[in-house]
Amino acid sequence: MTTLGFLGGTGDQGRGLARRFALAGHAVWIGSRSPERAEAAAEALRADLPPGASVSGAGNAEVAARCDLAVVAVPYDGHAALLADLAEPLRGKIVVDCVNPLGFDGKGAYALEVPEGSAAEQAAALLPESTVVAAFHHISAVLLLDPAVESVDTDVLVLGDDREATDAVQELVAAIHGMRGIYAGRLRNARQVEALTANLISINRRYKAHAGIRVTDV
């Protein structure tokens, strides 16, 4: 059993992933700037999970220290500041970045320019002694949080520069029923994966769906 920490995890995406991994038998910690808010989110998840599911809440720094693997689920506008503060407790750990740098206007969602190229590359620059992997960008939080959805049928594109780390994240993905982790290149290719989320948002709005990604012939 791996202890997973969700940094900035009180939003829908963080809570949704935390819920699915707790169902899969992992110990889960939800982090927030406010420990009280994190514990409230954890308590709400526990109320809807089977007995024995392990979900706890604490401040981001404590969660970063306690976890074996961290998932960054904070909104992009707080991404750099959060990781700059957590470089020490995340030292030597795999850090999975699922942040999508997006803006919204009257025309819908669009990709933001990131100085480092992508949120994942920004994380790697801020966490030089961690191993950063990009994953979980295209999963509907609505499906993750819905108790009636037993299988989340989607592929998860996994990117990184360390083969052991990407293999470990692909194995982690497979713990969620219906999901499959697909290696999709090195971290320098994360920008187009993050940006593709804007297209999926447009698809979902037009078709009133919760579309994900499937890779064929693999």
C-alpha positions as CSV (number, residue, x, y, z in Angstrom):
1,M,0.0,0.0,0.0
2,T,1.4,3.4,-1.0
3,T,0.6,6.5,1.0
4,L,-0.5,9.2,-1.5
5,G,-0.6,12.9,-0.8
6,F,-2.8,15.3,-2.7
7,L,-1.4,18.8,-2.5
8,G,-4.0,21.5,-2.9
9,G,-6.3,18.5,-2.9
10,T,-9.6,20.0,-1.6
11,G,-10.8,20.9,-5.1
12,D,-12.9,18.5,-7.2
13,Q,-10.0,16.9,-9.0
14,G,-7.9,16.3,-5.9
15,R,-10.9,14.9,-3.9
16,G,-12.0,12.8,-6.9
17,L,-8.6,11.2,-7.3
18,A,-8.2,10.7,-3.6
19,R,-11.6,9.0,-3.4
20,R,-10.7,6.5,-6.2
21,F,-7.3,5.7,-4.7
22,A,-8.8,5.2,-1.3
23,L,-11.3,2.8,-2.8
24,A,-8.3,1.0,-4.4
25,G,-6.8,0.4,-0.9
26,H,-4.2,3.2,-0.7
27,A,-3.7,5.4,2.3
28,V,-4.7,8.9,1.2
29,W,-3.8,12.3,2.6
30,I,-5.5,15.5,1.4
31,G,-3.5,18.7,1.8
32,S,-4.6,22.3,1.9
33,R,-3.2,25.7,3.1
34,S,-5.9,25.3,5.8
35,P,-5.5,22.0,7.8
36,E,-9.1,22.4,9.0
37,R,-10.3,22.6,5.4
38,A,-8.3,19.6,4.5
39,E,-9.7,17.5,7.4
40,A,-13.2,18.6,6.5
41,A,-12.7,17.4,2.9
42,A,-11.3,14.1,4.2
43,E,-14.2,13.7,6.6
44,A,-16.7,14.2,3.8
45,L,-15.0,11.5,1.7
46,R,-14.8,9.0,4.6
47,A,-18.6,9.3,5.0
48,D,-19.1,8.0,1.5
49,L,-16.4,5.2,1.5
50,P,-16.4,1.6,2.8
51,P,-15.2,1.0,6.4
52,G,-11.4,0.8,6.5
53,A,-10.7,3.3,3.7
54,S,-7.9,5.5,4.8
55,V,-8.4,9.2,4.1
56,S,-6.8,11.9,6.3
57,G,-6.4,15.7,6.0
58,A,-3.6,18.1,7.0
59,G,-1.7,21.1,5.9
60,N,0.2,20.8,2.6
61,A,3.6,20.7,4.3
62,E,2.6,17.8,6.6
63,V,1.1,15.9,3.7
64,A,4.2,16.4,1.6
65,A,6.3,15.0,4.5
66,R,4.0,12.0,5.2
67,C,3.4,10.7,1.7
68,D,5.4,8.3,-0.4
69,L,4.2,9.9,-3.6
70,A,2.6,13.3,-4.1
71,V,0.0,14.5,-6.6
72,V,-0.1,18.2,-7.3
73,A,-3.7,19.3,-7.8
74,V,-3.6,23.0,-6.9
75,P,-5.0,25.6,-9.4
76,Y,-2.3,26.9,-11.7
77,D,-2.3,30.3,-10.2
78,G,-1.0,28.8,-6.9
79,H,1.2,26.2,-8.4
80,A,4.6,27.8,-8.3
81,A,4.3,29.3,-4.8
82,L,3.1,25.9,-3.4
83,L,5.9,23.9,-4.8
84,A,8.6,26.4,-3.9
85,D,7.6,26.0,-0.3
86,L,7.6,22.2,-0.4
87,A,10.9,21.4,-2.1
88,E,12.4,20.1,1.2
89,P,9.6,17.6,2.3
90,L,9.3,16.4,-1.4
91,R,13.0,15.7,-1.7
92,G,13.6,12.2,-3.2
93,K,9.9,11.5,-3.9
94,I,7.9,11.1,-7.1
95,V,5.7,14.1,-7.6
96,V,2.9,13.7,-10.1
97,D,1.7,17.0,-11.6
98,C,-1.8,17.1,-13.0
99,V,-2.2,20.8,-13.2
100,N,-3.7,22.3,-16.4
101,P,-2.7,26.0,-17.0
102,L,-5.9,27.3,-18.5
103,G,-7.7,30.6,-18.8
104,F,-11.4,31.2,-19.5
105,D,-13.2,34.0,-21.3
106,G,-16.4,34.4,-23.3
107,K,-15.1,32.0,-25.9
108,G,-14.4,29.2,-23.5
109,A,-11.2,27.6,-22.2
110,Y,-7.8,28.2,-23.6
111,A,-4.2,27.2,-22.8
112,L,-2.0,29.7,-20.9
113,E,1.7,30.3,-21.7
114,V,4.0,28.9,-19.0
115,P,7.6,30.3,-18.9
116,E,9.1,26.9,-18.4
117,G,6.9,25.4,-21.1
118,S,4.4,23.5,-19.0
119,A,3.2,23.2,-15.4
120,A,5.1,19.9,-15.2
121,E,8.3,21.5,-16.3
122,Q,7.8,24.3,-13.9
123,A,7.4,21.7,-11.1
124,A,10.6,20.0,-12.2
125,A,12.5,23.3,-12.1
126,L,11.2,24.1,-8.6
127,L,11.8,20.6,-7.3
128,P,15.2,19.6,-8.6
129,E,15.6,16.8,-6.1
130,S,12.3,15.2,-6.8
131,T,11.2,13.2,-9.8
132,V,8.4,14.9,-11.6
133,V,5.9,12.9,-13.7
134,A,3.0,14.5,-15.6
135,A,-0.3,12.5,-15.5
136,F,-4.1,12.7,-14.7
137,H,-4.8,15.8,-16.9
138,H,-7.9,14.6,-18.8
139,I,-10.1,12.9,-16.2
140,S,-13.5,14.2,-15.3
141,A,-13.8,15.1,-11.6
142,V,-17.5,14.6,-11.9
143,L,-17.0,10.9,-12.8
144,L,-14.3,10.5,-10.1
145,L,-16.6,11.8,-7.4
146,D,-19.8,10.0,-8.5
147,P,-20.4,6.9,-6.3
148,A,-22.7,5.5,-9.1
149,V,-19.7,5.4,-11.5
150,E,-17.9,2.1,-10.8
151,S,-15.5,2.2,-13.7
152,V,-13.7,5.4,-15.0
153,D,-13.1,4.2,-18.5
154,T,-10.2,6.4,-19.8
155,D,-6.5,6.3,-20.7
156,V,-4.1,8.4,-18.6
157,L,-1.2,9.9,-20.5
158,V,2.0,9.6,-18.4
159,L,5.1,11.7,-19.2
160,G,8.5,11.9,-17.6
161,D,12.2,11.6,-17.9
162,D,12.7,8.7,-15.5
163,R,11.6,5.3,-16.7
164,E,11.2,3.8,-13.2
165,A,9.0,6.7,-12.2
166,T,6.7,6.6,-15.2
167,D,6.4,2.8,-14.8
168,A,5.4,3.3,-11.2
169,V,2.8,5.9,-12.1
170,Q,1.4,3.7,-14.8
171,E,1.0,0.9,-12.3
172,L,-0.7,3.3,-9.9
173,V,-3.1,4.4,-12.6
174,A,-4.1,0.8,-13.1
175,A,-5.4,0.6,-9.5
176,I,-8.4,2.6,-10.5
177,H,-11.0,0.4,-12.3
178,G,-11.2,1.2,-16.0
179,M,-8.1,3.3,-16.2
180,R,-4.9,2.5,-18.2
181,G,-1.7,4.4,-18.0
182,I,0.0,5.1,-21.4
183,Y,3.6,6.4,-21.6
184,A,3.4,9.5,-23.8
185,G,6.9,10.9,-23.9
186,R,9.3,13.0,-22.0
187,L,8.4,15.9,-19.7
188,R,9.2,18.4,-22.4
189,N,6.1,17.2,-24.2
190,A,3.7,17.9,-21.3
191,R,2.7,21.3,-22.7
192,Q,0.5,19.9,-25.4
193,V,-1.0,17.3,-23.1
194,E,-2.0,20.1,-20.6
195,A,-3.3,22.3,-23.4
196,L,-5.5,19.5,-24.8
197,T,-7.7,19.8,-21.7
198,A,-9.1,23.1,-23.2
199,N,-10.3,21.0,-26.2
200,L,-11.9,18.4,-24.0
201,I,-13.7,21.1,-22.0
202,S,-15.1,22.4,-25.4
203,I,-16.2,18.9,-26.3
204,N,-17.9,18.3,-23.0
205,R,-19.7,21.6,-23.1
206,R,-21.0,21.0,-26.7
207,Y,-22.0,17.4,-26.1
208,K,-22.9,17.6,-22.4
209,A,-20.5,14.8,-21.7
210,H,-17.5,13.9,-19.6
211,A,-15.2,12.8,-22.3
212,G,-11.7,11.4,-21.7
213,I,-8.9,10.0,-23.9
214,R,-8.5,6.6,-25.4
215,V,-5.3,5.6,-27.3
216,T,-5.9,3.0,-30.0
217,D,-3.7,0.0,-31.1
218,V,-1.7,-0.1,-27.9
